[in-house]
């Protein structure tokens, strides 16, 4: 099994080389954000304010990690459903965001925006938050601490496992899977 290793920040060549179904390990920095943080991002963009991090070449992980147990860097850090962030995606892509991580499908509008701006969507395995958290080597809240577990974190990750679900060509692993398995005769 081939695993593609990538390091953030991502550049266009790396992003354009990824295809639906590719197994990827991410190294470097990724940022966390869920619904409430995304709303604040868009409010800041609309007011011409800076975001708490420069999204150019970066990846946002849709996660609200649980508080860490004593001696741990972070608690369980499993992905949340991504479709809820679809309405916030395009303005972040315009600023250079190159990837998102979550679980579940994306809307056609989100897929079209990824094609337009050259970005990808990765899926992480839902229900494996405790295992995924072992790939997070450092966690630091950088914004919106009042949101609790949904505050924006800067995570340093090592060999963070994901699968490409939507690529820059508009391919969708969820649609391809349905097509592939609907032809199977039982």
Steps between C-alpha positions, in 0.01 A plus 500: 500500500645834393486782752570855387681711757434873487620792712316823571476766380385341174590635158296476180713221352447273799127570517449446126683166515258351754217280376185359654582188699864592564613408849690795644703573812517867596799647681531854630241745625123475454232719657176398669166672452134412516175687433528787750864574411416494129225755554755725673746448214240616247398796716867605519547458123188708432630776729844495335664370818784249523429139589676343800728316253598545137297238308732503197612144433344375823256226604206537737396194699132498594535381857414602853753302701412394848708632791821302554541258785796568729827447314333508157544766230136490389188296563309302242522682167264330256355683199158662492256508208635734235185602314420751776806704401417505126335844516824644645746326267534723192618820676776298670600338171524848344759581768709197401374218724609176328330228698243399755463184707176358633257218449214451260413648166524861377237694305538549127559871563792414731645256244466764226679754719785253564540451125491878439765578765709183478429342838430151633285341767639221713300260714622363830352191656207589722484315830880479522557830680712348775729334244521809281598713800823296530615663173467847653831603652413849620175696550465870570182710513557802273154660487147509638582333832146587613372228265647231727568178312411682176775762542745526211809289566832484325596131490837356413438159345719209399385238250137611545298243297236618253350398165433740211121522464477792252782601269572805283332330203163483677511126565298385802586178684145471630342513152767272353442248780127490439557453126754224555296302751160547335630283215591213735266201471423319824 
